[in-house]
Amino acid sequence: MALKAHRPARLTAAVIGLGSIGGVVAGCLRDADRHDVVACARIPVKRLVLERPERTVEVPLRTLSNPADATRVDWVLLCTKAHQTPSAAPWLARLCDSSTRVAVLQNGIGQAARTAPFANGSTIMPAIVYYNGERLAPDHVRLRHVAEYDLAVADDVHGRAFAEFLDGTPLRVLLSADFATLSWRKLLINAVANPITALTLQRQAVLRREDIRALCMAILDEAVAVARADGAKLATDESERTLSTLLTYPPEAGTSMYFDRLAGRALEIEALTGAIVAAGERFSIATPLNRALLTLLRAINDAAGGGTGRVLPAACVYTNVRRTSARRYHKDRKNPRGGKTLMRATMGKRHVRGVRAKTRRLRRGDD
């Protein structure tokens, strides 16, 4: 008698947050159709378009917008930003019990400690995200493979279960025996890519400038010293390796902090640059450049528009400027305090309409 091929059990899973990271992993899971997947997000969608290098797919997606409608699942994939973790507490309370595994797909370090108070006794498993996700609309995301692996987890029973859970999807999972070092290496990448793209409002092509590369090296040297003090096993030329890795990424790729600033969302600074500065303080290591970045990024976060707690979108920033050959400017109104003319940068009516439309689309997708 022929033996039947082993078929993994069909599990239940919930993806909290349908942003660039959550949207990609939800789309990949639904396209593979090996598990029952539900998305938890403020904006419900019925279908999700996933662009990937191999092909573009459109899949049905069940979405919940009220935590009261959620029930216990086998796997939770927490894909919110690190500073949004407390807002996921109502979802975690409904989705988790002691047998649930929670994979935390967030930047930074200390994901388990950050999530555990809200996870109802479930098993917390940090995961490092390497793939580049871009949210084009609430129901449309794009996946770019920018490294040999798309995700990394610890090589233990829970990490191996996670790899099996994602089997059949295009997401490649690395099992690591030294997850702490990998976490710091990912933080080093974020320590330069996210702040520089957010502050310059340019995609990763800006990292190819010679002066920017020199700045990145100095920022990385500070962070590497802190990482080593925290126990990370890094190479002697770790800064050079990190920058070389960044320069292999597509120049048109953005970062999460870049997209958040464009959309007027709060920036994920405390889990990235803030974590480096805080660790430097613990180990008495000076981090002046990282501290300067942290100050500038906090200033952007604090400049919330209209008291809503949202950062003013970059497309709506008004500034005093001079006329240049690259842009045209026109007078907007008189500054009643100083009598100086407040100028607004414009690039033609059609471009302005496009920027405003994109800003509205990004604002609608807060998850």
N, C-alpha and C positions, 0 to 999 in steps of 0.2 A: 504494500500500500504506500503510495507517495505521501510524503509529509507535506503539510501545508506550510507555506512561508509564514514566518513570524510577522505579524502586523502590530505595530505599537498601538497602545490603547489611545482612543480618542479622548483628549482632555478638554477641560473648560479653561478659558483664559480671558482676562480683561486687560485692555490697554488703557491706562489712565493718561490722558493728554494726547491730542491729535495734532501736535505741531510737526515740525520737520522730522524729529526722531520717532515719535510715536506713530505718525502717519505712515512712515516707511515700514516700520516693523508690523503694523496692523495690516497694511496692504500685502506684504510678503506672506504673512500667515494666512490671510484669506485666500490668496492666490494658490498657495499650496493645498489648502482645504484639508488639513489633517486634524484640525482641532476646531472646537466651537469657540469662536472669538466674538467678543463684544467690546466696543469702544466706549469710554466714559469721557465726555467732553461737554463744554458749555453749548457748543453749536452742533446740533444733531445733523448727520448726513446719512443718506440712504445708500449712496454708492461712493466709491473711492477710486480715483484714477492714480495709478502708480507708473511713473516713467522710470525705466531702468535701462541700462545699456543694451540688454538683450532684446527687450521688447517693451511696449506699453500695454498695460492691462487695466481693465475696469472691473471692479469686483463689488458685489453687494456687501454692505457692512451694517450690522445692527449697532445702533448708537443709543446710549442712555444719557440723558442730561440731568436726571434727578437721582441722587444716591439712594433714595428710598426704594427705587425700582431694582436695585442691584441685589444679587444673591451670591452666596459663597462660590468661589472658583478654585481650580487647582493651581493656576498660575496667575500672578498679577505682574504686569510690566509697567513700572512707574516711570513715565516719560515726561514728567513736568520738569521745569527748571528747579534747581536746588532750592532757591528761595521760595518756591511755590509749594514745597513739601507739606507745610501745615495745612494748606488749603485742600490737600488731597485726603485729609483725615476722615471726612465723612464717607468717602469712597472705600478707603481701606477698612474702616470699621464694618462695612456691609459685605465686602468681598473676601475678607480674610478670616481664617481661624488657625488653630495650631498646626494644621496639616497643609496649609497653603504655603507656597513658595513665592516670594516677592523678589523679582529681578529689578534692581534700581539702575536704570539707564540714564544716569545724570553725570554731569561734569564734576570735577573736583575730587577730594578725598573725604573719608569719613561718612560715606553714604549710609552705612549700616546704623551708626549711632544717630544720624539725622532722621532716619525713617522708623526705627524701632518703636519709639513712643506711640506711634499711630497705627501700628501694624497688627494689633490684636493677638500678639503671641506667635505670629507666623515666622518662618525662616526668611531672613533678609540676605540677599545675595547681590553684592555690587557687580556691575558689568561695565566694562570700558567700551565706549562707542568710538569706532574709527571711521565708519562710513559717513559720507557727507549727505545730509538730507536737506532738501529745500522745499518749503511749502509755497506752492504757487497760488493756491486758493484753499478754502476750508475743506474741499473734497478733491484736492489735486496735489500730489507730492512728487518729488523727483529724487531718485537714488543715484549717487555716484560712488563707485568703489575707488577709494583713494589709497588703500594699503593692501597688503597681502591678506589680512583678515579684516572682517567688519566689526567683530565684537571679541572681547577677551574676558574670561572669567577664571576663577581659581580652579585648579585641577583637583577637585574633591568631589564627593558624591553629589553635591548640589550643582556644581559646575557641569559635571558630566550629564546630569539630568537636563540641564538647560540646553546643552548642545544637542541632545536627542530631541528635545522639544522643538528646536528650530530646524531639525533635519528635514530636507525637502524644500526648504526656502533658499533663495540666492544669498542669504546672509551666512558668511563663513565665520565659525567660532574657534578661537584659540583657547586651549586649556593651558594655563600657566602655573608653574610651581612657585613662582615668585611674583604673585599678584601685586604686592606692595610696590615693588620697583616699577612694574608696568604702569601702575596708577600714577606714580610721580612722573614717568616719562610722558604720559598723556597730558598731565598738568603742565609740563614744560611747553608742550606744543600750544596748549591753550593760553599759556602765560604771555605769548607774543602775538599769536594769530588773532585772538579775540580782541584784545585792547587796541592793537594797531589798526585793524580794519574798522572797528567801531569809532575810534577817534578821528581817523582820516576819511571815514565814509567811503572807503574803497574796498573792492574785493581783494583777493589774495595776490593779485598782480602787484600790489603796492610793496609786497615783501621782496620783490626783485630789484628795488632801488638800492644802490650801493650804500647810501646813507642810512636807509631803513635797516638794511642787513647789519650794519655796524651797531645800530641801536639795539636790535634784537639780540646780538651776541652779548652785549653788556647786560641786558635784562636777564638773559639765560644764565650767565655766569653767577649772578646773585642767587637765582632760584636753584641752580645745581648745588651750590654750597649748602643751602637750606635742606635740600632733599637728602644729601649725604648725611647731614647731621641727624636726620630722621630715620636713617637706616637703609635708604635706597642704595642698591648696588649699581652705581653708574660708572660709565667708562671715563677715562681721563679726558677724552675729547667729546664729552656728552653734549656740550653746547653746539659744537660744529655738527655733530650727527643730527641733533634736533633740527637745526636750521636747514640742513641738507634734505631731511625728510619733508619739511614744509615746502621746500622749493620743488618737490616732485608733485605737489598737488596742482590741480588745474588752476591757472590764473583767474579763470572766471568764477571759481568757487567762492562762496561767501562763508561767513561764520555765523553762529547763532547770535552772538552779540551784535554783529553788523546788521543782521535782519531785525533784531529787536530794536535797535536804535532807529532804523528806518521807519519801523511801525509805531514808535512812541511807547514801546513797552519797557518795563523796568529791566535793567541790565543785570546779568548774573555775575556780579563782580566779587561778592564776598566768598563764593565757593572757588574762585579762580585766583585772581590777584590778591584778594583779601586773605585767602588761605596761606599763600606764600609769605605775606607780610606777617601774619599772626604766628606762623611757625618760626619765622626769623626772630621774632621777639622772644619766643620760648627758648630758643637756643642762643640768644644774644648774638645774632648775626645781622649785620647792617644790610638793609635792602633799599637804598635810597631811590633807585630808579623805579622799582616796583611800587614803592610807597608813593612816588610822584604820579604814576599811572593810576593808582588807587584813588588818590585825591581828585584827579581829573574825572575819573569815571563816576565817583560819588557825586561830584558837582553836576554831572549830566543827570544822574538819577534824581537828585534833589530839585532839579529845575522842572518839576512836574507842572503840566499845563492845567490851569483852571482849578487847582486844588483837588484834582481827581486822583492823584497818586500815579498818574501816567506821565512818562517823559514826553515832552513836546516832540512830535515827529520831526525828523531832520528836514523833510520836504517843506515844513511850515516855518522853519527858522527864519527870522528877519535879522538882518545885520547891516551895519554901516560898511559900505563898500565903495570902491572906485570903479569907473568904467574901464573895462579891459577888452582886448580883442576877442577873447573867448566867450564873453557873455555880454548881454545887453542889460542895462539897468534903467529903471525909471523911478521917478519920485512917487512915493506912496502917500506920505503925509508928513506934516511938520511935527517935530518933537516939542511938545508944549513946555518942557522943562528947560532945555538948553537951546532951543531954537534951531537945532541942527536938523538937517534933512535926513529922515530915516529912509533908507533905500531898500528895495527888494530885488533880489536876483531873479532874473527871468531868462528863459531860453526860447521864447516864442509861445504863442497861445497853445499850439498843439502839444508841445512838450509839457507845459504846465498842466493841461487837462490830463495828460497821461500820468504825471506824477501824482496829482490829486486822486485819480482813480486807483492807482496802485496803493497809495496810502490808505484809502478807504478799505481796500481788500485786505491789507495787512492788519488794519485795526480790527476787522471783524474776526480775525483768527487769533485769539489770545491764548489758546491752550498750548 
